[in-house]
Amino acid sequence: MPKFATMSVTKAIRLVLFDTRLSIFKLVLGVQQIVVAEGMLLGQKLGLDPAVLASVINSSTGGCWASSVNNPVPGALAEKSAPCERDYQGGFITALMFKVE
């Protein structure tokens, strides 16, 4: 039986709109991650220090979660533990997801 067959029209519309908002948020985050990775790579190829480049990006209009917390370049965020610093190993949430089935 389809997911929407047993719910009201209003509830189905809210569910579709919620899924759409999540998709948009994920799209925006994905674009930010790509742009940060490409910008950091370009900066490294131009001889810039990743930590200095990340600091400049994060203190300017380019600052976003993808660059200030989830920066893909090891050593770019000296005071934070970005996933790249842990070789992209999962943390508590990943362990919890595997535990709950």
Distance bins in CASP14 RR format, pairs under 12 A and 6 or more apart:
PFRMAT RR
TARGET T0000
AUTHOR 0000-0000-0000
RMODE 2
METHOD distances of the structure
MODEL  1
1 7 0 0 0 0 0 1 0 0 0 0 0
2 12 0 0 0 0 1 0 0 0 0 0 0
3 11 0 0 0 0 0 1 0 0 0 0 0
3 12 0 0 0 0 1 0 0 0 0 0 0
3 15 0 0 0 0 1 0 0 0 0 0 0
3 16 0 0 0 0 0 1 0 0 0 0 0
3 19 0 0 0 0 0 1 0 0 0 0 0
4 10 0 0 0 0 0 1 0 0 0 0 0
4 11 0 0 0 0 1 0 0 0 0 0 0
4 12 1 0 1 0 0 0 0 0 0 0 0
4 13 0 0 0 0 1 0 0 0 0 0 0
4 14 0 0 0 0 0 1 0 0 0 0 0
4 15 1 0 0 1 0 0 0 0 0 0 0
4 16 0 0 0 0 1 0 0 0 0 0 0
4 19 0 0 0 0 0 1 0 0 0 0 0
5 11 0 0 0 0 0 1 0 0 0 0 0
5 12 0 0 0 0 1 0 0 0 0 0 0
6 12 0 0 0 0 1 0 0 0 0 0 0
6 15 0 0 0 0 0 1 0 0 0 0 0
7 13 0 0 0 0 1 0 0 0 0 0 0
7 14 0 0 0 0 1 0 0 0 0 0 0
7 15 1 0 0 1 0 0 0 0 0 0 0
7 16 0 0 0 0 0 1 0 0 0 0 0
8 14 0 0 0 0 1 0 0 0 0 0 0
8 15 0 0 0 0 0 1 0 0 0 0 0
9 15 0 0 0 0 0 1 0 0 0 0 0
9 16 0 0 0 0 0 1 0 0 0 0 0
10 16 0 0 0 0 0 1 0 0 0 0 0
10 17 0 0 0 0 0 1 0 0 0 0 0
11 17 0 0 0 0 0 1 0 0 0 0 0
11 18 0 0 0 0 0 1 0 0 0 0 0
12 18 0 0 0 0 0 1 0 0 0 0 0
12 19 0 0 0 0 0 1 0 0 0 0 0
13 19 0 0 0 0 0 1 0 0 0 0 0
13 20 0 0 0 0 0 1 0 0 0 0 0
14 20 0 0 0 0 0 1 0 0 0 0 0
14 21 0 0 0 0 0 1 0 0 0 0 0
15 21 0 0 0 0 0 1 0 0 0 0 0
15 22 0 0 0 0 0 1 0 0 0 0 0
16 22 0 0 0 0 0 1 0 0 0 0 0
16 23 0 0 0 0 0 1 0 0 0 0 0
17 23 0 0 0 0 0 1 0 0 0 0 0
17 24 0 0 0 0 0 1 0 0 0 0 0
18 24 0 0 0 0 0 1 0 0 0 0 0
18 25 0 0 0 0 0 1 0 0 0 0 0
19 25 0 0 0 0 0 1 0 0 0 0 0
19 26 0 0 0 0 0 1 0 0 0 0 0
20 26 0 0 0 0 0 1 0 0 0 0 0
20 27 0 0 0 0 0 1 0 0 0 0 0
21 27 0 0 0 0 0 1 0 0 0 0 0
21 28 0 0 0 0 0 1 0 0 0 0 0
22 28 0 0 0 0 0 1 0 0 0 0 0
22 29 0 0 0 0 0 1 0 0 0 0 0
23 29 0 0 0 0 0 1 0 0 0 0 0
23 30 0 0 0 0 0 1 0 0 0 0 0
24 30 0 0 0 0 0 1 0 0 0 0 0
24 31 0 0 0 0 0 1 0 0 0 0 0
25 31 0 0 0 0 0 1 0 0 0 0 0
25 32 0 0 0 0 0 1 0 0 0 0 0
25 65 0 0 0 0 0 1 0 0 0 0 0
26 32 0 0 0 0 0 1 0 0 0 0 0
26 33 0 0 0 0 0 1 0 0 0 0 0
27 33 0 0 0 0 0 1 0 0 0 0 0
27 34 0 0 0 0 0 1 0 0 0 0 0
28 34 0 0 0 0 0 1 0 0 0 0 0
28 35 0 0 0 0 0 1 0 0 0 0 0
28 64 0 0 0 0 1 0 0 0 0 0 0
28 65 0 0 0 0 0 1 0 0 0 0 0
28 66 0 0 0 0 1 0 0 0 0 0 0
29 35 0 0 0 0 0 1 0 0 0 0 0
29 36 0 0 0 0 0 1 0 0 0 0 0
29 64 0 0 0 0 1 0 0 0 0 0 0
29 65 1 0 0 1 0 0 0 0 0 0 0
29 66 1 0 0 1 0 0 0 0 0 0 0
29 67 0 0 0 0 0 1 0 0 0 0 0
29 69 0 0 0 0 0 1 0 0 0 0 0
29 70 0 0 0 0 1 0 0 0 0 0 0
30 36 0 0 0 0 1 0 0 0 0 0 0
30 37 0 0 0 0 1 0 0 0 0 0 0
30 38 0 0 0 0 0 1 0 0 0 0 0
30 64 0 0 0 0 0 1 0 0 0 0 0
30 65 0 0 0 0 0 1 0 0 0 0 0
30 66 1 0 0 1 0 0 0 0 0 0 0
30 70 0 0 0 0 0 1 0 0 0 0 0
30 72 0 0 0 0 0 1 0 0 0 0 0
31 37 0 0 0 0 0 1 0 0 0 0 0
31 38 0 0 0 0 0 1 0 0 0 0 0
31 64 0 0 0 0 0 1 0 0 0 0 0
31 66 0 0 0 0 1 0 0 0 0 0 0
32 38 0 0 0 0 0 1 0 0 0 0 0
32 39 0 0 0 0 0 1 0 0 0 0 0
32 57 0 0 0 0 0 1 0 0 0 0 0
32 62 0 0 0 0 1 0 0 0 0 0 0
32 63 0 0 0 0 1 0 0 0 0 0 0
32 64 1 0 1 0 0 0 0 0 0 0 0
32 65 1 0 0 1 0 0 0 0 0 0 0
32 66 1 1 0 0 0 0 0 0 0 0 0
32 67 1 0 0 1 0 0 0 0 0 0 0
32 68 0 0 0 0 0 1 0 0 0 0 0
32 69 0 0 0 0 0 1 0 0 0 0 0
32 70 0 0 0 0 1 0 0 0 0 0 0
32 71 0 0 0 0 0 1 0 0 0 0 0
32 72 0 0 0 0 0 1 0 0 0 0 0
33 39 0 0 0 0 0 1 0 0 0 0 0
33 40 0 0 0 0 0 1 0 0 0 0 0
33 64 0 0 0 0 1 0 0 0 0 0 0
33 65 0 0 0 0 1 0 0 0 0 0 0
33 66 1 0 1 0 0 0 0 0 0 0 0
33 67 0 0 0 0 1 0 0 0 0 0 0
33 69 0 0 0 0 0 1 0 0 0 0 0
33 70 1 0 0 1 0 0 0 0 0 0 0
33 71 0 0 0 0 1 0 0 0 0 0 0
33 72 1 0 0 1 0 0 0 0 0 0 0
33 82 0 0 0 0 0 1 0 0 0 0 0
33 83 0 0 0 0 0 1 0 0 0 0 0
33 84 0 0 0 0 0 1 0 0 0 0 0
34 40 0 0 0 0 0 1 0 0 0 0 0
34 41 0 0 0 0 0 1 0 0 0 0 0
34 64 0 0 0 0 0 1 0 0 0 0 0
34 66 0 0 0 0 1 0 0 0 0 0 0
34 67 0 0 0 0 0 1 0 0 0 0 0
34 72 0 0 0 0 1 0 0 0 0 0 0
35 41 0 0 0 0 0 1 0 0 0 0 0
35 42 0 0 0 0 0 1 0 0 0 0 0
35 57 0 0 0 0 1 0 0 0 0 0 0
35 62 0 0 0 0 1 0 0 0 0 0 0
35 63 0 0 0 0 0 1 0 0 0 0 0
35 64 0 0 0 0 1 0 0 0 0 0 0
35 66 1 0 0 1 0 0 0 0 0 0 0
35 67 0 0 0 0 1 0 0 0 0 0 0
35 71 0 0 0 0 0 1 0 0 0 0 0
35 72 0 0 0 0 0 1 0 0 0 0 0
36 42 0 0 0 0 0 1 0 0 0 0 0
36 43 0 0 0 0 0 1 0 0 0 0 0
36 50 0 0 0 0 0 1 0 0 0 0 0
36 53 0 0 0 0 0 1 0 0 0 0 0
36 54 0 0 0 0 1 0 0 0 0 0 0
36 57 1 0 0 1 0 0 0 0 0 0 0
36 58 0 0 0 0 1 0 0 0 0 0 0
36 62 0 0 0 0 1 0 0 0 0 0 0
36 63 0 0 0 0 1 0 0 0 0 0 0
36 64 1 0 0 1 0 0 0 0 0 0 0
36 65 0 0 0 0 1 0 0 0 0 0 0
36 66 1 0 1 0 0 0 0 0 0 0 0
36 67 1 0 1 0 0 0 0 0 0 0 0
36 68 0 0 0 0 1 0 0 0 0 0 0
36 69 0 0 0 0 0 1 0 0 0 0 0
36 70 1 0 0 1 0 0 0 0 0 0 0
36 71 1 0 0 1 0 0 0 0 0 0 0
36 72 1 0 0 1 0 0 0 0 0 0 0
36 73 0 0 0 0 1 0 0 0 0 0 0
36 76 0 0 0 0 1 0 0 0 0 0 0
36 77 0 0 0 0 0 1 0 0 0 0 0
36 82 0 0 0 0 0 1 0 0 0 0 0
36 84 0 0 0 0 0 1 0 0 0 0 0
37 43 0 0 0 0 0 1 0 0 0 0 0
37 44 0 0 0 0 0 1 0 0 0 0 0
37 50 0 0 0 0 0 1 0 0 0 0 0
37 54 0 0 0 0 0 1 0 0 0 0 0
37 57 0 0 0 0 0 1 0 0 0 0 0
37 66 0 0 0 0 1 0 0 0 0 0 0
37 67 0 0 0 0 1 0 0 0 0 0 0
37 70 0 0 0 0 0 1 0 0 0 0 0
37 71 0 0 0 0 1 0 0 0 0 0 0
37 72 1 0 1 0 0 0 0 0 0 0 0
37 73 1 0 0 1 0 0 0 0 0 0 0
37 76 0 0 0 0 0 1 0 0 0 0 0
37 84 0 0 0 0 0 1 0 0 0 0 0
38 44 0 0 0 0 0 1 0 0 0 0 0
38 45 0 0 0 0 0 1 0 0 0 0 0
38 57 0 0 0 0 0 1 0 0 0 0 0
38 66 0 0 0 0 0 1 0 0 0 0 0
38 67 0 0 0 0 0 1 0 0 0 0 0
38 72 0 0 0 0 1 0 0 0 0 0 0
38 73 0 0 0 0 0 1 0 0 0 0 0
39 45 0 0 0 0 1 0 0 0 0 0 0
39 46 0 0 0 0 1 0 0 0 0 0 0
39 48 0 0 0 0 1 0 0 0 0 0 0
39 50 0 0 0 0 0 1 0 0 0 0 0
39 53 1 0 0 1 0 0 0 0 0 0 0
39 54 0 0 0 0 0 1 0 0 0 0 0
39 56 0 0 0 0 0 1 0 0 0 0 0
39 57 0 0 0 0 1 0 0 0 0 0 0
39 62 0 0 0 0 0 1 0 0 0 0 0
39 63 0 0 0 0 0 1 0 0 0 0 0
39 66 0 0 0 0 0 1 0 0 0 0 0
39 67 0 0 0 0 1 0 0 0 0 0 0
39 71 0 0 0 0 0 1 0 0 0 0 0
39 72 0 0 0 0 0 1 0 0 0 0 0
39 73 0 0 0 0 1 0 0 0 0 0 0
39 76 0 0 0 0 0 1 0 0 0 0 0
40 46 0 0 0 0 0 1 0 0 0 0 0
40 47 0 0 0 0 0 1 0 0 0 0 0
40 48 0 0 0 0 1 0 0 0 0 0 0
40 49 0 0 0 0 0 1 0 0 0 0 0
40 50 1 0 0 1 0 0 0 0 0 0 0
40 51 0 0 0 0 0 1 0 0 0 0 0
40 52 0 0 0 0 0 1 0 0 0 0 0
40 53 1 0 0 1 0 0 0 0 0 0 0
40 54 1 0 0 1 0 0 0 0 0 0 0
40 55 0 0 0 0 0 1 0 0 0 0 0
40 56 0 0 0 0 0 1 0 0 0 0 0
40 57 0 0 0 0 1 0 0 0 0 0 0
40 58 0 0 0 0 0 1 0 0 0 0 0
40 62 0 0 0 0 0 1 0 0 0 0 0
40 66 0 0 0 0 0 1 0 0 0 0 0
40 67 0 0 0 0 1 0 0 0 0 0 0
40 70 0 0 0 0 0 1 0 0 0 0 0
40 71 1 0 0 1 0 0 0 0 0 0 0
40 72 1 0 0 1 0 0 0 0 0 0 0
40 73 1 0 1 0 0 0 0 0 0 0 0
40 74 0 0 0 0 0 1 0 0 0 0 0
40 75 0 0 0 0 0 1 0 0 0 0 0
40 76 1 0 0 1 0 0 0 0 0 0 0
40 77 0 0 0 0 0 1 0 0 0 0 0
40 82 0 0 0 0 0 1 0 0 0 0 0
40 84 0 0 0 0 0 1 0 0 0 0 0
41 47 0 0 0 0 0 1 0 0 0 0 0
41 48 0 0 0 0 0 1 0 0 0 0 0
41 50 0 0 0 0 1 0 0 0 0 0 0
41 53 0 0 0 0 0 1 0 0 0 0 0
41 71 0 0 0 0 0 1 0 0 0 0 0
41 72 0 0 0 0 1 0 0 0 0 0 0
41 73 0 0 0 0 1 0 0 0 0 0 0
41 76 0 0 0 0 0 1 0 0 0 0 0
42 48 0 0 0 0 1 0 0 0 0 0 0
42 50 0 0 0 0 0 1 0 0 0 0 0
42 53 0 0 0 0 1 0 0 0 0 0 0
42 57 0 0 0 0 0 1 0 0 0 0 0
42 73 0 0 0 0 0 1 0 0 0 0 0
43 49 0 0 0 0 1 0 0 0 0 0 0
43 50 0 0 0 0 1 0 0 0 0 0 0
43 51 0 0 0 0 0 1 0 0 0 0 0
43 52 0 0 0 0 1 0 0 0 0 0 0
43 53 1 0 1 0 0 0 0 0 0 0 0
43 54 0 0 0 0 0 1 0 0 0 0 0
43 56 0 0 0 0 0 1 0 0 0 0 0
43 57 0 0 0 0 1 0 0 0 0 0 0
43 73 0 0 0 0 1 0 0 0 0 0 0
43 76 0 0 0 0 0 1 0 0 0 0 0
44 50 1 0 0 1 0 0 0 0 0 0 0
44 51 0 0 0 0 0 1 0 0 0 0 0
44 52 0 0 0 0 0 1 0 0 0 0 0
44 53 1 0 0 1 0 0 0 0 0 0 0
44 54 0 0 0 0 0 1 0 0 0 0 0
44 72 0 0 0 0 0 1 0 0 0 0 0
44 73 1 0 0 1 0 0 0 0 0 0 0
44 74 0 0 0 0 0 1 0 0 0 0 0
44 75 0 0 0 0 0 1 0 0 0 0 0
44 76 0 0 0 0 1 0 0 0 0 0 0
45 53 0 0 0 0 0 1 0 0 0 0 0
46 52 0 0 0 0 0 1 0 0 0 0 0
46 53 0 0 0 0 1 0 0 0 0 0 0
47 53 0 0 0 0 1 0 0 0 0 0 0
48 54 0 0 0 0 1 0 0 0 0 0 0
48 55 0 0 0 0 0 1 0 0 0 0 0
48 56 0 0 0 0 1 0 0 0 0 0 0
48 57 0 0 0 0 0 1 0 0 0 0 0
48 73 0 0 0 0 0 1 0 0 0 0 0
48 76 0 0 0 0 0 1 0 0 0 0 0
49 55 0 0 0 0 1 0 0 0 0 0 0
49 56 0 0 0 0 0 1 0 0 0 0 0
49 73 0 0 0 0 0 1 0 0 0 0 0
49 75 0 0 0 0 1 0 0 0 0 0 0
49 76 0 0 0 0 1 0 0 0 0 0 0
49 78 0 0 0 0 0 1 0 0 0 0 0
50 56 0 0 0 0 0 1 0 0 0 0 0
50 57 0 0 0 0 0 1 0 0 0 0 0
50 58 0 0 0 0 0 1 0 0 0 0 0
50 67 0 0 0 0 0 1 0 0 0 0 0
50 71 0 0 0 0 1 0 0 0 0 0 0
50 72 0 0 0 0 1 0 0 0 0 0 0
50 73 1 0 1 0 0 0 0 0 0 0 0
50 74 1 0 0 1 0 0 0 0 0 0 0
50 75 1 0 1 0 0 0 0 0 0 0 0
50 76 1 0 1 0 0 0 0 0 0 0 0
50 77 0 0 0 0 1 0 0 0 0 0 0
50 78 0 0 0 0 1 0 0 0 0 0 0
50 82 0 0 0 0 0 1 0 0 0 0 0
50 84 0 0 0 0 0 1 0 0 0 0 0
50 85 0 0 0 0 0 1 0 0 0 0 0
51 57 0 0 0 0 0 1 0 0 0 0 0
51 58 0 0 0 0 0 1 0 0 0 0 0
51 71 0 0 0 0 1 0 0 0 0 0 0
51 73 0 0 0 0 1 0 0 0 0 0 0
51 74 0 0 0 0 0 1 0 0 0 0 0
51 75 1 0 1 0 0 0 0 0 0 0 0
51 76 1 0 1 0 0 0 0 0 0 0 0
51 77 1 0 0 1 0 0 0 0 0 0 0
51 78 1 0 1 0 0 0 0 0 0 0 0
51 79 0 0 0 0 0 1 0 0 0 0 0
51 80 0 0 0 0 0 1 0 0 0 0 0
51 82 0 0 0 0 0 1 0 0 0 0 0
52 58 0 0 0 0 0 1 0 0 0 0 0
52 59 0 0 0 0 0 1 0 0 0 0 0
52 73 0 0 0 0 0 1 0 0 0 0 0
52 75 0 0 0 0 0 1 0 0 0 0 0
52 76 0 0 0 0 1 0 0 0 0 0 0
52 77 0 0 0 0 0 1 0 0 0 0 0
52 78 0 0 0 0 0 1 0 0 0 0 0
53 59 0 0 0 0 0 1 0 0 0 0 0
53 60 0 0 0 0 0 1 0 0 0 0 0
53 62 0 0 0 0 0 1 0 0 0 0 0
53 63 0 0 0 0 0 1 0 0 0 0 0
53 67 0 0 0 0 1 0 0 0 0 0 0
53 71 0 0 0 0 1 0 0 0 0 0 0
53 73 0 0 0 0 1 0 0 0 0 0 0
53 75 0 0 0 0 0 1 0 0 0 0 0
53 76 1 0 0 1 0 0 0 0 0 0 0
53 77 0 0 0 0 0 1 0 0 0 0 0
54 60 0 0 0 0 0 1 0 0 0 0 0
54 62 0 0 0 0 0 1 0 0 0 0 0
54 63 0 0 0 0 1 0 0 0 0 0 0
54 64 0 0 0 0 0 1 0 0 0 0 0
54 66 0 0 0 0 0 1 0 0 0 0 0
54 67 1 0 0 1 0 0 0 0 0 0 0
54 68 1 0 0 1 0 0 0 0 0 0 0
54 69 0 0 0 0 0 1 0 0 0 0 0
54 70 0 0 0 0 0 1 0 0 0 0 0
54 71 1 0 1 0 0 0 0 0 0 0 0
54 72 0 0 0 0 0 1 0 0 0 0 0
54 73 1 0 0 1 0 0 0 0 0 0 0
54 74 0 0 0 0 0 1 0 0 0 0 0
54 75 0 0 0 0 1 0 0 0 0 0 0
54 76 1 1 0 0 0 0 0 0 0 0 0
54 77 1 0 0 1 0 0 0 0 0 0 0
54 78 0 0 0 0 1 0 0 0 0 0 0
54 79 0 0 0 0 0 1 0 0 0 0 0
54 80 0 0 0 0 1 0 0 0 0 0 0
54 82 0 0 0 0 1 0 0 0 0 0 0
54 84 0 0 0 0 0 1 0 0 0 0 0
55 62 0 0 0 0 0 1 0 0 0 0 0
55 63 0 0 0 0 0 1 0 0 0 0 0
55 67 0 0 0 0 0 1 0 0 0 0 0
55 68 0 0 0 0 1 0 0 0 0 0 0
55 71 0 0 0 0 0 1 0 0 0 0 0
55 75 0 0 0 0 0 1 0 0 0 0 0
55 76 0 0 0 0 1 0 0 0 0 0 0
55 77 0 0 0 0 1 0 0 0 0 0 0
55 78 0 0 0 0 1 0 0 0 0 0 0
55 79 0 0 0 0 0 1 0 0 0 0 0
55 80 0 0 0 0 0 1 0 0 0 0 0
56 62 0 0 0 0 1 0 0 0 0 0 0
56 63 0 0 0 0 1 0 0 0 0 0 0
56 67 0 0 0 0 0 1 0 0 0 0 0
56 68 0 0 0 0 0 1 0 0 0 0 0
56 76 0 0 0 0 0 1 0 0 0 0 0
57 63 1 0 1 0 0 0 0 0 0 0 0
57 64 0 0 0 0 1 0 0 0 0 0 0
57 66 0 0 0 0 1 0 0 0 0 0 0
57 67 1 0 1 0 0 0 0 0 0 0 0
57 68 0 0 0 0 1 0 0 0 0 0 0
57 71 0 0 0 0 1 0 0 0 0 0 0
57 73 0 0 0 0 0 1 0 0 0 0 0
57 76 0 0 0 0 1 0 0 0 0 0 0
57 77 0 0 0 0 0 1 0 0 0 0 0
58 64 0 0 0 0 1 0 0 0 0 0 0
58 65 0 0 0 0 0 1 0 0 0 0 0
58 66 0 0 0 0 0 1 0 0 0 0 0
58 67 1 0 1 0 0 0 0 0 0 0 0
58 68 1 0 1 0 0 0 0 0 0 0 0
58 69 0 0 0 0 1 0 0 0 0 0 0
58 70 0 0 0 0 0 1 0 0 0 0 0
58 71 0 0 0 0 1 0 0 0 0 0 0
58 76 0 0 0 0 1 0 0 0 0 0 0
58 77 0 0 0 0 1 0 0 0 0 0 0
58 78 0 0 0 0 0 1 0 0 0 0 0
58 79 0 0 0 0 0 1 0 0 0 0 0
58 80 0 0 0 0 0 1 0 0 0 0 0
59 67 0 0 0 0 0 1 0 0 0 0 0
59 68 0 0 0 0 1 0 0 0 0 0 0
60 67 0 0 0 0 1 0 0 0 0 0 0
60 68 0 0 0 0 0 1 0 0 0 0 0
61 67 0 0 0 0 0 1 0 0 0 0 0
62 68 0 0 0 0 1 0 0 0 0 0 0
63 69 0 0 0 0 0 1 0 0 0 0 0
63 70 0 0 0 0 0 1 0 0 0 0 0
63 71 0 0 0 0 0 1 0 0 0 0 0
64 70 0 0 0 0 1 0 0 0 0 0 0
64 71 0 0 0 0 0 1 0 0 0 0 0
65 71 0 0 0 0 1 0 0 0 0 0 0
65 77 0 0 0 0 0 1 0 0 0 0 0
65 80 0 0 0 0 0 1 0 0 0 0 0
65 82 0 0 0 0 0 1 0 0 0 0 0
66 72 0 0 0 0 1 0 0 0 0 0 0
66 73 0 0 0 0 0 1 0 0 0 0 0
66 76 0 0 0 0 0 1 0 0 0 0 0
66 77 0 0 0 0 0 1 0 0 0 0 0
66 82 0 0 0 0 0 1 0 0 0 0 0
66 83 0 0 0 0 0 1 0 0 0 0 0
67 73 0 0 0 0 1 0 0 0 0 0 0
67 76 0 0 0 0 1 0 0 0 0 0 0
67 77 0 0 0 0 1 0 0 0 0 0 0
67 80 0 0 0 0 0 1 0 0 0 0 0
67 82 0 0 0 0 1 0 0 0 0 0 0
68 76 0 0 0 0 1 0 0 0 0 0 0
68 77 1 0 0 1 0 0 0 0 0 0 0
68 79 0 0 0 0 0 1 0 0 0 0 0
68 80 1 0 0 1 0 0 0 0 0 0 0
68 82 0 0 0 0 1 0 0 0 0 0 0
69 76 0 0 0 0 0 1 0 0 0 0 0
69 77 1 0 0 1 0 0 0 0 0 0 0
69 79 0 0 0 0 0 1 0 0 0 0 0
69 80 1 0 0 1 0 0 0 0 0 0 0
69 81 0 0 0 0 1 0 0 0 0 0 0
69 82 1 0 0 1 0 0 0 0 0 0 0
69 83 0 0 0 0 1 0 0 0 0 0 0
69 84 0 0 0 0 0 1 0 0 0 0 0
69 85 0 0 0 0 0 1 0 0 0 0 0
70 76 0 0 0 0 0 1 0 0 0 0 0
70 77 0 0 0 0 1 0 0 0 0 0 0
70 80 0 0 0 0 1 0 0 0 0 0 0
70 81 0 0 0 0 0 1 0 0 0 0 0
70 82 1 0 0 1 0 0 0 0 0 0 0
70 83 1 0 0 1 0 0 0 0 0 0 0
70 84 0 0 0 0 1 0 0 0 0 0 0
70 85 0 0 0 0 0 1 0 0 0 0 0
70 86 0 0 0 0 0 1 0 0 0 0 0
70 88 0 0 0 0 0 1 0 0 0 0 0
71 77 1 0 1 0 0 0 0 0 0 0 0
71 78 0 0 0 0 0 1 0 0 0 0 0
71 79 0 0 0 0 0 1 0 0 0 0 0
71 80 0 0 0 0 1 0 0 0 0 0 0
71 81 0 0 0 0 0 1 0 0 0 0 0
71 82 1 0 1 0 0 0 0 0 0 0 0
71 83 0 0 0 0 1 0 0 0 0 0 0
71 84 1 0 0 1 0 0 0 0 0 0 0
71 85 0 0 0 0 1 0 0 0 0 0 0
72 82 1 0 0 1 0 0 0 0 0 0 0
72 83 0 0 0 0 1 0 0 0 0 0 0
72 84 1 0 1 0 0 0 0 0 0 0 0
72 85 0 0 0 0 0 1 0 0 0 0 0
72 88 0 0 0 0 1 0 0 0 0 0 0
73 82 0 0 0 0 1 0 0 0 0 0 0
73 83 0 0 0 0 0 1 0 0 0 0 0
73 84 1 0 0 1 0 0 0 0 0 0 0
73 85 0 0 0 0 1 0 0 0 0 0 0
74 80 0 0 0 0 0 1 0 0 0 0 0
74 81 0 0 0 0 0 1 0 0 0 0 0
74 82 1 0 0 1 0 0 0 0 0 0 0
74 83 0 0 0 0 0 1 0 0 0 0 0
74 84 1 0 1 0 0 0 0 0 0 0 0
74 85 1 0 1 0 0 0 0 0 0 0 0
74 86 0 0 0 0 1 0 0 0 0 0 0
74 87 0 0 0 0 1 0 0 0 0 0 0
74 88 0 0 0 0 0 1 0 0 0 0 0
75 81 0 0 0 0 0 1 0 0 0 0 0
75 82 0 0 0 0 1 0 0 0 0 0 0
75 84 0 0 0 0 1 0 0 0 0 0 0
75 85 1 0 0 1 0 0 0 0 0 0 0
76 82 1 0 0 1 0 0 0 0 0 0 0
76 83 0 0 0 0 0 1 0 0 0 0 0
76 84 0 0 0 0 1 0 0 0 0 0 0
76 85 0 0 0 0 1 0 0 0 0 0 0
77 83 0 0 0 0 0 1 0 0 0 0 0
77 84 0 0 0 0 1 0 0 0 0 0 0
77 85 1 0 0 1 0 0 0 0 0 0 0
78 85 0 0 0 0 1 0 0 0 0 0 0
79 85 0 0 0 0 0 1 0 0 0 0 0
80 86 0 0 0 0 0 1 0 0 0 0 0
81 87 0 0 0 0 0 1 0 0 0 0 0
81 88 0 0 0 0 0 1 0 0 0 0 0
81 89 0 0 0 0 0 1 0 0 0 0 0
81 90 0 0 0 0 0 1 0 0 0 0 0
81 91 0 0 0 0 0 1 0 0 0 0 0
82 88 0 0 0 0 1 0 0 0 0 0 0
82 89 0 0 0 0 0 1 0 0 0 0 0
83 89 1 0 0 1 0 0 0 0 0 0 0
83 90 1 0 0 1 0 0 0 0 0 0 0
83 91 0 0 0 0 1 0 0 0 0 0 0
83 93 0 0 0 0 0 1 0 0 0 0 0
83 94 0 0 0 0 0 1 0 0 0 0 0
84 90 0 0 0 0 0 1 0 0 0 0 0
86 94 0 0 0 0 0 1 0 0 0 0 0
88 94 0 0 0 0 0 1 0 0 0 0 0
89 95 0 0 0 0 0 1 0 0 0 0 0
90 96 0 0 0 0 0 1 0 0 0 0 0
90 97 0 0 0 0 1 0 0 0 0 0 0
90 98 0 0 0 0 1 0 0 0 0 0 0
91 97 0 0 0 0 1 0 0 0 0 0 0
91 98 0 0 0 0 0 1 0 0 0 0 0
92 98 0 0 0 0 0 1 0 0 0 0 0
92 99 0 0 0 0 0 1 0 0 0 0 0
93 99 0 0 0 0 0 1 0 0 0 0 0
93 100 0 0 0 0 0 1 0 0 0 0 0
94 100 0 0 0 0 0 1 0 0 0 0 0
END
